[in-house]
Amino acid sequence: MFRRLIIEDWQRTLSLVGWMLFALVFVTSGLRAFLLPRTEVKKLEDLPLEKEFHE
């Protein structure tokens, strides 16, 4: 019923490349967020997230 998975070299390499790409994007976005100047952070804090509807 259960079979052993045979993982080829290219599949292992592709999964490692995908994981490394994810990690690179995650670390890059984290560094950009931590290195923002305080004035930019304040400007982003004041942005409205929802439209105000007056009915």
C-alpha positions in Angstrom: 0.0 0.0 0.0 2.7 2.5 0.9 5.6 2.9 -1.5 8.9 4.5 -1.0 9.2 7.9 -2.6 12.1 8.2 -5.0 13.3 11.7 -5.1 15.5 12.6 -8.0 18.5 15.0 -7.8 16.8 17.7 -9.9 13.7 17.6 -7.6 15.8 18.0 -4.5 17.7 20.8 -6.1 14.5 22.5 -7.2 13.0 22.4 -3.8 16.2 23.8 -2.2 16.3 26.7 -4.8 12.6 27.4 -4.0 13.3 27.5 -0.3 16.3 29.7 -0.7 14.3 32.1 -2.9 11.6 32.3 -0.2 14.2 32.9 2.5 15.9 35.6 0.4 12.6 37.5 -0.2 11.6 37.1 3.5 15.0 38.4 4.8 15.1 41.2 2.3 11.7 42.5 3.2 12.5 42.3 6.9 15.7 44.2 6.5 13.9 46.9 4.4 11.2 47.2 7.1 13.8 47.6 9.9 16.0 50.0 8.0 13.2 52.5 7.1 13.8 56.0 8.4 11.6 57.2 11.2 9.9 59.9 8.9 8.9 57.2 6.4 7.5 55.0 9.2 5.5 58.0 10.5 4.1 58.7 7.0 3.1 55.1 6.5 1.5 54.9 10.0 -0.8 57.8 9.0 -2.1 56.2 5.8 -5.8 55.3 6.0 -6.5 51.6 5.6 -10.2 51.8 4.8 -12.2 54.2 2.8 -14.7 56.2 4.8 -18.2 56.1 3.5 -20.7 58.7 4.6 -24.3 57.4 4.1 
